[in-house]
Amino acid sequence: MTDFRKCFENIDGEEDAAEAIHCLKKYGEIVMFSAEKRRLVLGRELYDSSVSDEMARLSGALGIRDLESYRSADRKYNLTMY
């Protein structure tokens, strides 16, 4: 298992999802909002879709469905801190 995948373990709610985003960034992952997919995506999803379901789960836990809800979650949990 690649180390960054540990970030997807034990997610139970909004705060855990925000911590998972921070964890992914600590591993050097690029996390961004995709207007096309209406959720958070990892940069690696361009060539590796194996994390798509996990990112959809994180987005759902944070209530991210559009740019405004992403900005709101970012203000609340400082998702872009790294």
MOPAC internal coordinates of N, CA, C and O (Angstrom, degrees):
PM7 1SCF
backbone

  N    0.0000 0     0.00 0     0.00 0    0    0    0
  C    1.4560 1     0.00 0     0.00 0    1    0    0
  C    1.5281 1   108.68 1     0.00 0    2    1    0
  O    1.2310 1   121.14 1   -50.20 1    3    2    1
  N    1.3138 1   115.43 1   129.80 1    3    2    1
  C    1.4500 1   120.33 1   176.09 1    5    3    2
  C    1.5264 1   108.26 1   -67.75 1    6    5    3
  O    1.2310 1   120.05 1   -38.61 1    7    6    5
  N    1.3002 1   117.50 1   141.39 1    7    6    5
  C    1.4632 1   122.06 1  -174.70 1    9    7    6
  C    1.5206 1   114.05 1   -52.97 1   10    9    7
  O    1.2310 1   119.60 1   138.47 1   11   10    9
  N    1.3261 1   118.38 1   -41.53 1   11   10    9
  C    1.4579 1   119.77 1  -175.77 1   13   11   10
  C    1.5193 1   112.50 1   -62.48 1   14   13   11
  O    1.2310 1   119.94 1   156.52 1   15   14   13
  N    1.3142 1   117.72 1   -23.48 1   15   14   13
  C    1.4687 1   120.92 1  -179.46 1   17   15   14
  C    1.5306 1   111.98 1   -67.31 1   18   17   15
  O    1.2310 1   120.32 1   160.08 1   19   18   17
  N    1.3253 1   116.99 1   -19.92 1   19   18   17
  C    1.4606 1   120.89 1   175.96 1   21   19   18
  C    1.5268 1   110.83 1   -61.92 1   22   21   19
  O    1.2310 1   120.50 1   154.70 1   23   22   21
  N    1.3177 1   116.65 1   -25.30 1   23   22   21
  C    1.4597 1   121.47 1  -178.96 1   25   23   22
  C    1.5230 1   112.39 1   -63.32 1   26   25   23
  O    1.2310 1   120.12 1   157.76 1   27   26   25
  N    1.3180 1   117.37 1   -22.24 1   27   26   25
  C    1.4534 1   121.51 1  -177.56 1   29   27   26
  C    1.5343 1   112.96 1   -87.24 1   30   29   27
  O    1.2310 1   119.83 1   178.59 1   31   30   29
  N    1.3254 1   117.93 1    -1.41 1   31   30   29
  C    1.4602 1   121.56 1  -178.62 1   33   31   30
  C    1.5250 1   110.52 1   -83.23 1   34   33   31
  O    1.2310 1   120.77 1   -29.52 1   35   34   33
  N    1.3064 1   116.13 1   150.48 1   35   34   33
  C    1.4714 1   123.38 1   172.17 1   37   35   34
  C    1.5229 1   114.13 1    56.37 1   38   37   35
  O    1.2310 1   120.40 1  -133.78 1   39   38   37
  N    1.2958 1   116.83 1    46.22 1   39   38   37
  C    1.4662 1   120.78 1   177.55 1   41   39   38
  C    1.5237 1   108.30 1   -98.25 1   42   41   39
  O    1.2310 1   121.60 1   -66.14 1   43   42   41
  N    1.3241 1   114.54 1   113.86 1   43   42   41
  C    1.4593 1   120.56 1  -179.24 1   45   43   42
  C    1.5245 1   107.94 1  -134.73 1   46   45   43
  O    1.2310 1   121.10 1  -100.34 1   47   46   45
  N    1.3018 1   115.49 1    79.66 1   47   46   45
  C    1.4578 1   119.43 1   176.96 1   49   47   46
  C    1.5134 1   114.38 1   111.61 1   50   49   47
  O    1.2310 1   122.16 1     1.09 1   51   50   49
  N    1.2952 1   113.48 1  -178.91 1   51   50   49
  C    1.4624 1   123.24 1  -172.77 1   53   51   50
  C    1.5287 1   113.08 1   -63.62 1   54   53   51
  O    1.2310 1   120.12 1   132.83 1   55   54   53
  N    1.3215 1   117.37 1   -47.17 1   55   54   53
  C    1.4642 1   120.16 1  -177.84 1   57   55   54
  C    1.5233 1   111.79 1   -65.21 1   58   57   55
  O    1.2310 1   120.35 1   139.93 1   59   58   57
  N    1.3271 1   116.94 1   -40.07 1   59   58   57
  C    1.4670 1   120.42 1   176.68 1   61   59   58
  C    1.5245 1   110.99 1   -63.51 1   62   61   59
  O    1.2310 1   120.60 1   141.82 1   63   62   61
  N    1.3340 1   116.46 1   -38.18 1   63   62   61
  C    1.4645 1   120.39 1   178.56 1   65   63   62
  C    1.5288 1   110.30 1   -64.57 1   66   65   63
  O    1.2310 1   120.31 1   139.09 1   67   66   65
  N    1.3264 1   117.01 1   -40.91 1   67   66   65
  C    1.4651 1   120.29 1   178.13 1   69   67   66
  C    1.5299 1   110.30 1   -64.40 1   70   69   67
  O    1.2310 1   120.35 1   138.89 1   71   70   69
  N    1.3258 1   116.94 1   -41.11 1   71   70   69
  C    1.4676 1   120.11 1   177.30 1   73   71   70
  C    1.5246 1   110.93 1   -63.92 1   74   73   71
  O    1.2310 1   120.42 1   145.14 1   75   74   73
  N    1.3216 1   116.79 1   -34.86 1   75   74   73
  C    1.4633 1   120.28 1   177.45 1   77   75   74
  C    1.5249 1   110.69 1   -63.80 1   78   77   75
  O    1.2310 1   120.26 1   140.79 1   79   78   77
  N    1.3356 1   117.11 1   -39.21 1   79   78   77
  C    1.4753 1   120.80 1   176.77 1   81   79   78
  C    1.5200 1   109.59 1   -62.97 1   82   81   79
  O    1.2310 1   120.17 1   134.37 1   83   82   81
  N    1.3304 1   117.29 1   -45.63 1   83   82   81
  C    1.4712 1   120.75 1   178.31 1   85   83   82
  C    1.5269 1   110.27 1   -60.45 1   86   85   83
  O    1.2310 1   120.56 1   138.68 1   87   86   85
  N    1.3244 1   116.54 1   -41.32 1   87   86   85
  C    1.4632 1   121.68 1   178.55 1   89   87   86
  C    1.5327 1   110.93 1   -61.07 1   90   89   87
  O    1.2310 1   120.61 1   133.75 1   91   90   89
  N    1.3225 1   116.45 1   -46.25 1   91   90   89
  C    1.4706 1   120.09 1   179.45 1   93   91   90
  C    1.5185 1   110.59 1   -58.81 1   94   93   91
  O    1.2310 1   120.37 1   138.79 1   95   94   93
  N    1.3098 1   116.90 1   -41.21 1   95   94   93
  C    1.4695 1   120.36 1  -179.63 1   97   95   94
  C    1.5211 1   110.91 1   -67.16 1   98   97   95
  O    1.2310 1   120.04 1   145.34 1   99   98   97
  N    1.3249 1   117.53 1   -34.66 1   99   98   97
  C    1.4708 1   120.58 1   176.93 1  101   99   98
  C    1.5180 1   111.07 1   -63.05 1  102  101   99
  O    1.2310 1   120.57 1   150.42 1  103  102  101
  N    1.3236 1   116.52 1   -29.58 1  103  102  101
  C    1.4639 1   120.97 1   176.85 1  105  103  102
  C    1.5330 1   112.22 1   -85.36 1  106  105  103
  O    1.2310 1   120.40 1  -174.64 1  107  106  105
  N    1.3126 1   116.84 1     5.36 1  107  106  105
  C    1.4539 1   120.55 1   176.55 1  109  107  106
  C    1.5121 1   114.73 1    85.82 1  110  109  107
  O    1.2310 1   120.17 1  -169.68 1  111  110  109
  N    1.3165 1   117.27 1    10.32 1  111  110  109
  C    1.4594 1   120.58 1   179.33 1  113  111  110
  C    1.5310 1   110.02 1   -75.80 1  114  113  111
  O    1.2310 1   120.76 1   -35.22 1  115  114  113
  N    1.3074 1   116.15 1   144.78 1  115  114  113
  C    1.4615 1   122.26 1   177.42 1  117  115  114
  C    1.5254 1   107.20 1   -94.25 1  118  117  115
  O    1.2310 1   121.11 1   -63.16 1  119  118  117
  N    1.3334 1   115.48 1   116.84 1  119  118  117
  C    1.4578 1   121.76 1  -179.77 1  121  119  118
  C    1.5191 1   107.44 1  -111.43 1  122  121  119
  O    1.2310 1   120.72 1   -51.81 1  123  122  121
  N    1.3405 1   116.22 1   128.19 1  123  122  121
  C    1.4646 1   119.44 1  -179.17 1  125  123  122
  C    1.5154 1   109.80 1  -148.07 1  126  125  123
  O    1.2310 1   121.04 1   -15.39 1  127  126  125
  N    1.3189 1   115.61 1   164.61 1  127  126  125
  C    1.4594 1   120.66 1   176.51 1  129  127  126
  C    1.5213 1   108.75 1   -90.55 1  130  129  127
  O    1.2310 1   120.79 1   -45.13 1  131  130  129
  N    1.3316 1   116.10 1   134.87 1  131  130  129
  C    1.4590 1   121.83 1   175.59 1  133  131  130
  C    1.5219 1   108.58 1  -110.37 1  134  133  131
  O    1.2310 1   120.86 1   -64.35 1  135  134  133
  N    1.3328 1   115.95 1   115.65 1  135  134  133
  C    1.4655 1   120.10 1   177.40 1  137  135  134
  C    1.5213 1   110.41 1   -65.76 1  138  137  135
  O    1.2310 1   120.55 1   146.63 1  139  138  137
  N    1.3119 1   116.55 1   -33.37 1  139  138  137
  C    1.4666 1   121.33 1   179.99 1  141  139  138
  C    1.5323 1   111.26 1   -64.65 1  142  141  139
  O    1.2310 1   120.57 1   135.34 1  143  142  141
  N    1.3328 1   116.52 1   -44.66 1  143  142  141
  C    1.4653 1   120.72 1  -177.99 1  145  143  142
  C    1.5282 1   112.23 1   -90.90 1  146  145  143
  O    1.2310 1   120.86 1   168.18 1  147  146  145
  N    1.3371 1   115.97 1   -11.82 1  147  146  145
  C    1.4586 1   122.60 1   178.80 1  149  147  146
  C    1.5228 1   112.48 1    59.47 1  150  149  147
  O    1.2310 1   121.40 1  -139.14 1  151  150  149
  N    1.3511 1   114.93 1    40.86 1  151  150  149
  C    1.4615 1   121.19 1   179.90 1  153  151  150
  C    1.5143 1   109.12 1  -163.99 1  154  153  151
  O    1.2310 1   121.50 1    -5.84 1  155  154  153
  N    1.3284 1   114.73 1   174.16 1  155  154  153
  C    1.4539 1   120.23 1   173.06 1  157  155  154
  C    1.5263 1   109.22 1   -73.58 1  158  157  155
  O    1.2310 1   120.96 1   -35.17 1  159  158  157
  N    1.3040 1   115.77 1   144.83 1  159  158  157
  C    1.4655 1   121.15 1   176.31 1  161  159  158
  C    1.5232 1   108.58 1  -133.64 1  162  161  159
  O    1.2310 1   121.30 1   -22.69 1  163  162  161
  N    1.3102 1   115.12 1   157.31 1  163  162  161
  C    1.4586 1   121.15 1   169.98 1  165  163  162
  C    1.5152 1   107.91 1   -96.31 1  166  165  163
  O    1.2310 1   120.44 1   -33.89 1  167  166  165
  N    1.3108 1   116.76 1   146.11 1  167  166  165
  C    1.4551 1   120.70 1   177.98 1  169  167  166
  C    1.5177 1   111.84 1   -54.78 1  170  169  167
  O    1.2310 1   120.39 1   145.29 1  171  170  169
  N    1.3249 1   116.85 1   -34.71 1  171  170  169
  C    1.4663 1   121.20 1  -178.50 1  173  171  170
  C    1.5277 1   113.10 1   -66.42 1  174  173  171
  O    1.2310 1   119.87 1   166.10 1  175  174  173
  N    1.3363 1   117.85 1   -13.90 1  175  174  173
  C    1.4626 1   119.79 1   179.56 1  177  175  174
  C    1.5211 1   112.46 1   -64.55 1  178  177  175
  O    1.2310 1   120.17 1   165.71 1  179  178  177
  N    1.3141 1   117.28 1   -14.29 1  179  178  177
  C    1.4712 1   120.25 1   174.91 1  181  179  178
  C    1.5188 1   111.26 1   -61.24 1  182  181  179
  O    1.2310 1   120.38 1   149.33 1  183  182  181
  N    1.3341 1   116.87 1   -30.67 1  183  182  181
  C    1.4569 1   120.44 1  -178.63 1  185  183  182
  C    1.5317 1   113.50 1  -127.86 1  186  185  183
  O    1.2310 1   119.76 1   173.42 1  187  186  185
  N    1.3374 1   118.06 1    -6.58 1  187  186  185
  C    1.4590 1   121.48 1  -177.05 1  189  187  186
  C    1.5256 1   109.30 1  -139.81 1  190  189  187
  O    1.2310 1   120.49 1   -79.73 1  191  190  189
  N    1.3132 1   116.68 1   100.27 1  191  190  189
  C    1.4659 1   120.27 1  -176.29 1  193  191  190
  C    1.5337 1   112.74 1   -86.63 1  194  193  191
  O    1.2310 1   119.91 1  -173.62 1  195  194  193
  N    1.3156 1   117.77 1     6.38 1  195  194  193
  C    1.4638 1   120.39 1  -176.27 1  197  195  194
  C    1.5251 1   113.46 1   -65.69 1  198  197  195
  O    1.2310 1   119.81 1   162.97 1  199  198  197
  N    1.3144 1   117.97 1   -17.03 1  199  198  197
  C    1.4699 1   120.92 1  -179.80 1  201  199  198
  C    1.5277 1   112.36 1  -102.11 1  202  201  199
  O    1.2310 1   119.78 1  -177.92 1  203  202  201
  N    1.2991 1   118.03 1     2.08 1  203  202  201
  C    1.4683 1   121.88 1  -176.08 1  205  203  202
  C    1.5236 1   112.64 1   -58.19 1  206  205  203
  O    1.2310 1   120.15 1   134.76 1  207  206  205
  N    1.3176 1   117.32 1   -45.24 1  207  206  205
  C    1.4669 1   120.07 1  -179.33 1  209  207  206
  C    1.5271 1   111.20 1   -64.40 1  210  209  207
  O    1.2310 1   120.61 1   140.13 1  211  210  209
  N    1.3166 1   116.43 1   -39.87 1  211  210  209
  C    1.4716 1   119.98 1   179.27 1  213  211  210
  C    1.5302 1   110.87 1   -65.58 1  214  213  211
  O    1.2310 1   120.49 1   139.81 1  215  214  213
  N    1.3185 1   116.67 1   -40.19 1  215  214  213
  C    1.4641 1   119.41 1   179.49 1  217  215  214
  C    1.5279 1   111.04 1   -68.71 1  218  217  215
  O    1.2310 1   120.55 1   145.36 1  219  218  217
  N    1.3247 1   116.55 1   -34.64 1  219  218  217
  C    1.4667 1   120.03 1   175.45 1  221  219  218
  C    1.5286 1   109.89 1   -65.14 1  222  221  219
  O    1.2310 1   120.46 1   141.48 1  223  222  221
  N    1.3260 1   116.73 1   -38.52 1  223  222  221
  C    1.4677 1   121.37 1   178.33 1  225  223  222
  C    1.5277 1   110.68 1   -65.29 1  226  225  223
  O    1.2310 1   120.14 1   136.51 1  227  226  225
  N    1.3421 1   117.33 1   -43.49 1  227  226  225
  C    1.4667 1   120.70 1   177.38 1  229  227  226
  C    1.5243 1   110.94 1   -62.42 1  230  229  227
  O    1.2310 1   120.87 1   135.59 1  231  230  229
  N    1.3161 1   115.93 1   -44.41 1  231  230  229
  C    1.4681 1   120.63 1   179.75 1  233  231  230
  C    1.5219 1   110.65 1   -60.39 1  234  233  231
  O    1.2310 1   120.52 1   136.98 1  235  234  233
  N    1.3214 1   116.62 1   -43.02 1  235  234  233
  C    1.4538 1   120.87 1   178.75 1  237  235  234
  C    1.5151 1   112.18 1   -63.90 1  238  237  235
  O    1.2310 1   120.47 1   137.54 1  239  238  237
  N    1.3326 1   116.71 1   -42.46 1  239  238  237
  C    1.4635 1   120.82 1   179.83 1  241  239  238
  C    1.5253 1   111.42 1   -62.86 1  242  241  239
  O    1.2310 1   120.57 1   147.28 1  243  242  241
  N    1.3288 1   116.52 1   -32.72 1  243  242  241
  C    1.4658 1   121.35 1   179.86 1  245  243  242
  C    1.5225 1   112.61 1   -89.69 1  246  245  243
  O    1.2310 1   120.30 1   175.81 1  247  246  245
  N    1.3244 1   117.04 1    -4.19 1  247  246  245
  C    1.4582 1   120.81 1  -179.78 1  249  247  246
  C    1.5160 1   113.40 1    72.48 1  250  249  247
  O    1.2310 1   120.60 1  -154.16 1  251  250  249
  N    1.3332 1   116.46 1    25.84 1  251  250  249
  C    1.4661 1   121.27 1  -178.10 1  253  251  250
  C    1.5250 1   109.49 1   -88.73 1  254  253  251
  O    1.2310 1   121.24 1   -61.73 1  255  254  253
  N    1.3328 1   115.23 1   118.27 1  255  254  253
  C    1.4683 1   120.89 1   179.92 1  257  255  254
  C    1.5189 1   112.08 1  -138.53 1  258  257  255
  O    1.2310 1   120.76 1   168.85 1  259  258  257
  N    1.3522 1   116.16 1   -11.15 1  259  258  257
  C    1.4598 1   121.25 1   177.60 1  261  259  258
  C    1.5262 1   108.15 1  -155.08 1  262  261  259
  O    1.2310 1   120.74 1    -4.10 1  263  262  261
  N    1.3151 1   116.19 1   175.90 1  263  262  261
  C    1.4611 1   120.21 1  -175.71 1  265  263  262
  C    1.5236 1   111.79 1   -61.25 1  266  265  263
  O    1.2310 1   119.90 1   140.85 1  267  266  265
  N    1.3101 1   117.80 1   -39.15 1  267  266  265
  C    1.4666 1   120.31 1  -179.39 1  269  267  266
  C    1.5308 1   111.56 1   -66.05 1  270  269  267
  O    1.2310 1   119.97 1   137.79 1  271  270  269
  N    1.3295 1   117.66 1   -42.21 1  271  270  269
  C    1.4676 1   119.17 1   178.57 1  273  271  270
  C    1.5325 1   110.42 1   -68.24 1  274  273  271
  O    1.2310 1   120.00 1   149.21 1  275  274  273
  N    1.3354 1   117.60 1   -30.79 1  275  274  273
  C    1.4580 1   120.69 1   174.17 1  277  275  274
  C    1.5272 1   110.27 1   -65.34 1  278  277  275
  O    1.2310 1   120.66 1   133.80 1  279  278  277
  N    1.3117 1   116.35 1   -46.20 1  279  278  277
  C    1.4739 1   119.93 1   179.04 1  281  279  278
  C    1.5254 1   111.22 1   -61.75 1  282  281  279
  O    1.2310 1   120.51 1   140.79 1  283  282  281
  N    1.3110 1   116.64 1   -39.21 1  283  282  281
  C    1.4580 1   121.13 1   178.55 1  285  283  282
  C    1.5316 1   110.92 1   -63.24 1  286  285  283
  O    1.2310 1   120.43 1   134.17 1  287  286  285
  N    1.3331 1   116.79 1   -45.83 1  287  286  285
  C    1.4692 1   120.90 1   178.08 1  289  287  286
  C    1.5199 1   110.28 1   -64.44 1  290  289  287
  O    1.2310 1   120.02 1   143.31 1  291  290  289
  N    1.3217 1   117.56 1   -36.69 1  291  290  289
  C    1.4588 1   121.62 1   178.51 1  293  291  290
  C    1.5275 1   110.31 1   -64.62 1  294  293  291
  O    1.2310 1   120.30 1   136.61 1  295  294  293
  N    1.3249 1   117.04 1   -43.39 1  295  294  293
  C    1.4695 1   120.20 1   177.98 1  297  295  294
  C    1.5265 1   111.03 1   -63.11 1  298  297  295
  O    1.2310 1   120.58 1   139.98 1  299  298  297
  N    1.3062 1   116.50 1   -40.02 1  299  298  297
  C    1.4628 1   121.09 1  -176.47 1  301  299  298
  C    1.5283 1   112.38 1   -73.18 1  302  301  299
  O    1.2310 1   120.27 1   139.17 1  303  302  301
  N    1.3332 1   117.08 1   -40.83 1  303  302  301
  C    1.4638 1   121.62 1  -173.10 1  305  303  302
  C    1.5213 1   114.57 1  -117.04 1  306  305  303
  O    1.2310 1   119.92 1  -175.50 1  307  306  305
  N    1.3215 1   117.76 1     4.50 1  307  306  305
  C    1.4604 1   122.00 1   178.79 1  309  307  306
  C    1.5370 1   110.84 1    52.05 1  310  309  307
  O    1.2310 1   120.51 1  -125.27 1  311  310  309
  N    1.3042 1   116.64 1    54.73 1  311  310  309
  C    1.4613 1   122.40 1  -176.37 1  313  311  310
  C    1.5165 1   113.24 1   -65.58 1  314  313  311
  O    1.2310 1   120.34 1   157.57 1  315  314  313
  N    1.3163 1   116.95 1   -22.43 1  315  314  313
  C    1.4723 1   120.54 1  -177.79 1  317  315  314
  C    1.5323 1   111.54 1  -100.85 1  318  317  315
  O    1.2310 1   120.23 1  -155.29 1  319  318  317
  N    1.3075 1   117.17 1    24.71 1  319  318  317
  C    1.4630 1   121.65 1  -173.57 1  321  319  318
  C    1.5227 1   114.47 1   -67.20 1  322  321  319
  O    1.2310 1   118.97 1   156.28 1  323  322  321
  N    1.3144 1   119.57 1   -23.72 1  323  322  321
  C    1.4699 1   120.72 1  -176.65 1  325  323  322
  C    1.5031 1   110.98 1  -103.32 1  326  325  323
  O    1.2310 1   120.10 1   180.00 1  327  326  325

